[in-house]
Amino acid sequence: MKKVLTIAVANLLLIGLAPAAHAESARSASDVYADYADLSAHEVEGRDYRRVQRVPRGAKVAHIAIHGGAIEAPTSQLADEAAGSKYAFYAFEGIKESGNSALHITATHFDEPKALNVVAAVDYTVSWHAASGSDATTYVGGRDTRLVKKVKAELRAAGFAVSTSVPEEIGGDSPSNIANKNRRGMGVQLEISRGQRERFFDGGKLSRAWIEDPANRTKAFYRYVAAVNRALG
């Protein structure tokens, strides 16, 4: 019995010492809400968050931002621009005056019904996320290895830095990740560093009011989106 307790305590200590960086498991552990049902029972739609979708007839691609709005800026704007009128678009957006990080549900637990329906109806998914880091770079992950390779190539050709490797915790390759729940069971997850995202807006500002005004976008914003879409073409 003492041995079992000793092992249990040791495991707890190890968990406490584990880094909480960007790992999906760490994110899940630090999320305020376990899933959408939990979140919707405590937060008010229209006041704290909103769900936005646009699904053109026959769309085979969906650009999604499950941490949109002020949760991970400016993923909503990037996904929306990339979708345009040709592809499906979905965003779960934090619109609280403050504390929007509480609305973060890790991608492997994100089960909001409208998002699942949008993704389930397409063949290809690009899930837009924000990563930390002052260096301008992008981590491209997901189960669709062929499309991942093409996205990396197009971004580099357009002059954007792409990491040669992706940390396991933001790899986006879990079957439970919403990016991989399309008809083919494989998608792409973009994790864009803060340093790169700041280059998408004049003055490097990422406040909600600033990023919601298209007039503040730089040419890099449009070049980046165009590069991702070329990979899909």
C-alpha positions in Angstrom: 0.0 0.0 0.0 2.8 2.4 0.9 4.5 1.6 -2.4 1.3 2.5 -4.4 0.9 5.8 -2.5 4.6 6.6 -3.2 4.1 6.0 -6.9 0.9 8.1 -6.9 2.6 11.0 -5.2 5.6 10.8 -7.6 3.2 10.9 -10.6 1.5 13.9 -9.2 4.8 15.7 -8.7 5.8 14.9 -12.3 2.5 16.3 -13.6 3.1 19.4 -11.6 6.5 19.8 -13.1 5.4 19.2 -16.7 5.7 22.2 -19.0 2.4 23.8 -20.0 3.6 25.4 -23.2 1.4 24.6 -26.2 0.7 20.9 -25.6 -2.8 19.8 -26.5 -2.8 17.8 -23.3 -1.6 20.7 -21.3 -4.1 23.0 -22.9 -6.9 20.5 -22.1 -5.8 20.4 -18.5 -5.7 24.2 -18.3 -8.9 24.8 -20.1 -11.7 26.3 -18.0 -14.4 24.2 -19.8 -14.1 20.6 -20.8 -16.3 20.9 -24.0 -18.9 23.1 -25.7 -21.8 21.9 -23.5 -19.8 22.9 -20.4 -18.9 26.3 -21.9 -22.4 27.1 -23.1 -23.8 26.3 -19.7 -21.7 29.1 -18.2 -21.2 31.7 -20.9 -23.8 33.7 -22.9 -23.8 33.5 -26.6 -24.0 37.0 -28.1 -22.5 38.5 -25.1 -19.4 36.4 -24.3 -19.0 34.5 -27.6 -20.4 34.0 -31.0 -20.5 31.4 -33.7 -20.1 32.4 -37.3 -20.4 30.2 -40.4 -20.7 30.5 -44.1 -21.1 27.4 -46.3 -21.3 27.9 -50.1 -23.1 25.2 -52.0 -20.7 22.4 -53.0 -17.8 23.7 -50.9 -15.1 21.0 -50.5 -12.8 23.0 -48.2 -13.4 24.6 -44.8 -11.3 27.3 -43.2 -12.0 27.2 -39.5 -11.0 29.3 -36.4 -12.1 27.6 -33.3 -10.2 30.0 -31.1 -11.3 33.1 -33.0 -12.2 36.7 -32.0 -10.1 37.8 -29.0 -9.1 34.2 -28.0 -6.3 33.8 -30.6 -6.1 37.0 -32.7 -6.4 37.2 -35.7 -7.4 33.7 -36.6 -11.0 34.6 -37.5 -9.9 37.2 -39.9 -7.4 34.9 -41.6 -9.8 32.0 -41.9 -12.6 34.4 -43.2 -10.4 35.9 -45.8 -9.1 32.5 -46.9 -12.6 31.1 -47.3 -14.0 34.0 -49.3 -17.1 33.1 -51.2 -15.7 29.8 -52.5 -14.9 27.8 -49.4 -16.8 27.1 -46.1 -15.9 29.3 -43.1 -16.5 28.7 -39.4 -15.3 30.7 -36.4 -16.0 30.4 -32.7 -15.2 33.9 -31.4 -14.5 35.3 -28.0 -16.1 38.7 -27.7 -15.8 39.4 -24.0 -14.3 42.7 -22.9 -11.6 40.7 -21.1 -10.8 37.2 -20.1 -11.4 35.6 -23.5 -8.8 33.0 -22.9 -11.3 31.3 -20.6 -13.3 30.4 -23.8 -10.4 28.3 -25.2 -11.4 24.6 -25.7 -8.5 22.5 -27.0 -8.9 21.2 -30.6 -9.2 17.6 -29.5 -12.1 18.4 -27.2 -13.8 21.1 -29.4 -17.2 19.6 -30.2 -19.4 22.6 -30.9 -22.2 21.1 -33.2 -22.1 23.7 -35.9 -18.4 23.4 -36.3 -18.6 19.6 -36.5 -21.3 19.8 -39.2 -19.3 22.2 -41.3 -16.1 20.1 -41.1 -18.0 16.8 -41.7 -19.4 18.1 -45.0 -16.0 18.9 -46.6 -13.0 17.0 -47.9 -10.3 19.4 -46.8 -9.9 21.4 -43.6 -7.5 24.2 -42.7 -7.6 25.1 -39.0 -6.1 28.4 -38.1 -4.4 28.8 -34.7 -2.1 31.2 -32.9 1.3 30.2 -31.4 3.6 32.1 -29.1 7.0 33.3 -30.1 8.5 36.6 -31.3 10.1 35.1 -34.3 8.0 35.2 -37.4 7.3 31.6 -38.3 4.5 29.0 -38.8 4.2 25.4 -37.6 2.2 23.4 -40.1 0.7 20.2 -38.8 -2.2 17.8 -39.3 -2.9 14.4 -40.6 -3.1 15.4 -44.3 0.6 15.0 -44.9 0.4 15.7 -48.6 -1.4 19.0 -48.1 0.9 19.9 -45.2 3.8 19.6 -47.6 2.2 21.8 -50.2 1.2 24.5 -47.7 4.8 24.6 -46.4 6.1 24.9 -49.9 3.7 27.7 -50.9 4.3 29.7 -47.7 8.1 29.5 -48.2 7.8 30.4 -51.9 5.8 33.5 -50.8 8.6 34.5 -48.4 7.3 33.3 -45.1 9.3 31.3 -42.6 8.1 27.8 -41.9 9.4 25.7 -39.1 11.2 22.5 -40.3 9.7 20.6 -37.4 6.5 20.8 -35.4 6.4 20.2 -31.6 4.3 17.2 -30.9 2.0 19.2 -28.6 0.9 21.3 -31.5 1.2 18.7 -34.3 -2.5 18.5 -34.9 -2.3 14.9 -35.9 -4.8 13.4 -33.4 -7.9 11.8 -35.0 -9.8 13.6 -32.2 -8.6 17.0 -33.5 -11.5 18.8 -35.2 -9.2 19.6 -38.2 -9.2 15.8 -38.9 -12.9 15.2 -38.7 -13.7 15.9 -42.4 -14.8 13.3 -44.9 -11.3 12.2 -45.5 -10.3 12.0 -41.8 -7.3 14.3 -42.3 -6.7 18.1 -42.2 -4.1 20.8 -41.8 -3.5 22.8 -38.6 -1.6 26.1 -38.9 0.0 27.5 -35.7 1.2 31.0 -36.5 3.6 32.7 -34.1 2.9 36.0 -32.6 5.8 37.5 -34.4 4.3 36.5 -37.7 0.8 37.6 -36.8 2.0 41.0 -35.8 3.3 41.5 -39.3 -0.2 41.1 -40.7 -1.3 44.5 -39.2 0.0 48.0 -39.2 1.9 48.8 -36.1 1.9 45.1 -35.1 -1.3 45.6 -33.1 -3.5 42.6 -32.3 -6.3 44.2 -30.3 -9.8 43.1 -31.3 -10.9 46.5 -32.5 -7.7 46.9 -34.6 -7.8 43.5 -36.3 -11.5 43.8 -37.1 -10.8 46.8 -39.4 -9.5 45.5 -42.8 -7.9 48.9 -43.3 -5.2 47.9 -40.8 -4.1 44.8 -42.7 -0.7 44.8 -44.4 0.2 43.2 -47.7 1.7 40.3 -45.8 -1.8 39.3 -44.5 -3.1 38.8 -48.1 0.1 37.2 -49.4 -0.1 34.7 -46.6 -3.7 33.8 -47.2 -3.1 33.5 -50.9 -0.2 31.2 -50.4 -2.3 28.8 -48.3 -5.1 28.8 -50.8 -2.6 28.1 -53.7 -1.8 24.9 -51.9 -5.4 23.9 -52.0 -5.8 24.8 -55.6 
